[in-house]
Amino acid sequence: METNSNSQIPDLSTPVKRPTSLSLLCILTFIGSGISLISSVFVFAAFDIIPLAIEEVKMPEAEQMLELIIAAGRPFFAYMAILYAISLVGAIMIWKLRKTGFHLYTTSQLLMLILPSVIIDNYQLPWTSILLTASFIMAYGLNLKFMK
């Protein structure tokens, strides 16, 4: 089917090529969500032995990290692992130019911003997390026109 100047019907026979910027965003998401998924699964699985490992380190930052891990609790890391997995699935779908992937990615990312504040008392959400999440969502959103 061809598109003529009088018609608003797009040519559906020509495959849409993924823009380089979208490929880069997806690769960064694969790396970030993939590493975070592995990390969340590890903390969930090793939750009981992490305090012993952190005590061995003898660093003030390690103690603060331990307090945060304990305040979050083991279920928090299971929830985060699920959300990172959904984010990763969304990025894979975006790589395949599927709009549904954008919605999965966006929903999981927004829930990841909200979840710590809901579960951890007195948790202050870092502005860098908000800005990074908003930047990726906006960048993916600008590429929605390439997705089906």
C-alpha positions in Angstrom: 0.0 0.0 0.0 1.5 3.3 -1.0 0.9 6.7 0.5 -0.2 9.4 -1.8 -0.3 13.1 -1.1 -4.1 13.1 -0.7 -4.2 10.3 1.8 -3.5 10.2 5.5 -2.9 6.4 5.4 0.7 5.5 6.3 2.7 2.9 4.3 2.5 -0.1 6.7 4.5 -2.4 4.4 7.8 -0.6 5.2 9.3 -1.8 8.4 10.1 1.0 11.0 13.8 1.3 11.9 14.6 1.8 15.5 16.4 5.1 16.0 19.9 5.1 17.4 18.8 7.2 20.4 16.1 4.6 21.3 18.7 1.8 20.9 21.0 3.6 23.3 18.2 4.2 25.9 17.3 0.5 25.7 20.9 -0.6 26.2 21.3 1.7 29.2 18.0 0.3 30.6 19.1 -3.3 30.0 22.3 -2.6 31.9 20.7 -0.6 34.8 17.6 -2.7 35.3 19.6 -5.9 34.8 22.2 -5.1 37.4 19.6 -3.8 39.8 17.5 -7.0 39.3 20.5 -9.2 40.1 21.3 -6.9 43.1 17.8 -7.1 44.5 17.6 -10.8 44.1 21.0 -11.2 45.8 20.0 -9.0 48.8 16.7 -10.8 49.1 18.4 -14.2 49.1 21.3 -13.2 51.4 19.3 -10.9 53.7 20.2 -12.7 56.8 23.9 -12.8 56.2 24.4 -9.3 54.9 24.7 -7.8 58.4 27.6 -10.1 59.1 29.3 -9.2 55.9 28.9 -5.4 56.4 30.2 -5.7 60.0 33.5 -7.0 58.5 33.9 -4.0 56.3 34.3 -1.5 59.1 33.3 1.6 57.1 30.8 4.3 58.2 29.0 4.2 54.8 28.5 0.4 55.3 26.7 1.0 58.6 24.4 3.5 57.0 23.7 1.0 54.2 23.0 -1.7 56.7 20.5 0.5 58.5 18.7 1.2 55.2 18.6 -2.5 54.3 17.2 -3.5 57.7 14.7 -0.7 57.6 13.5 -1.8 54.2 13.1 -5.5 55.2 13.4 -8.6 53.1 10.1 -8.2 51.2 11.1 -4.8 49.9 13.9 -6.4 47.8 11.5 -9.0 46.4 9.1 -6.2 45.3 12.0 -4.3 43.8 13.2 -7.4 41.9 9.8 -7.8 40.5 9.6 -4.2 39.4 13.1 -4.3 37.9 12.1 -7.5 36.0 9.0 -5.7 34.6 11.2 -2.7 33.7 13.5 -5.0 31.8 10.6 -6.7 30.0 9.3 -3.3 29.1 12.7 -2.3 27.7 12.8 -5.5 25.6 9.4 -4.7 24.2 10.5 -1.1 23.5 13.5 -2.6 21.7 11.0 -4.5 19.5 9.1 -1.2 19.1 6.0 -2.1 21.1 4.2 0.7 22.9 3.1 -1.7 25.6 6.7 -1.9 26.7 6.7 1.9 27.3 3.7 1.5 29.6 5.3 -1.4 31.5 8.6 0.5 31.8 6.9 3.7 33.0 4.6 2.0 35.5 7.4 0.0 37.0 9.8 3.0 37.2 7.2 5.2 38.9 6.4 2.4 41.4 10.1 2.0 42.1 10.2 5.7 43.1 7.1 5.4 45.3 7.8 2.0 47.0 10.7 3.1 49.3 8.7 6.0 50.6 5.8 3.7 51.4 7.9 0.9 53.1 10.8 2.7 54.7 10.0 5.2 57.5 11.4 8.7 57.0 12.9 7.8 53.6 13.8 10.8 51.6 13.6 10.3 47.9 16.8 11.5 46.2 16.2 14.2 43.6 18.7 12.5 41.3 16.4 9.4 41.2 13.4 11.6 40.3 15.4 13.4 37.6 16.9 10.3 36.1 13.6 8.5 36.0 11.8 11.5 34.5 14.5 11.9 31.9 14.3 8.3 30.7 10.5 8.3 30.7 10.5 11.5 28.7 13.2 10.2 26.3 11.2 7.0 25.7 8.0 9.1 25.3 9.6 11.1 22.5 10.2 7.8 20.7 6.6 6.6 21.0 6.0 7.6 17.3 8.3 4.8 16.2 6.4 2.1 18.2 3.3 0.2 17.4 
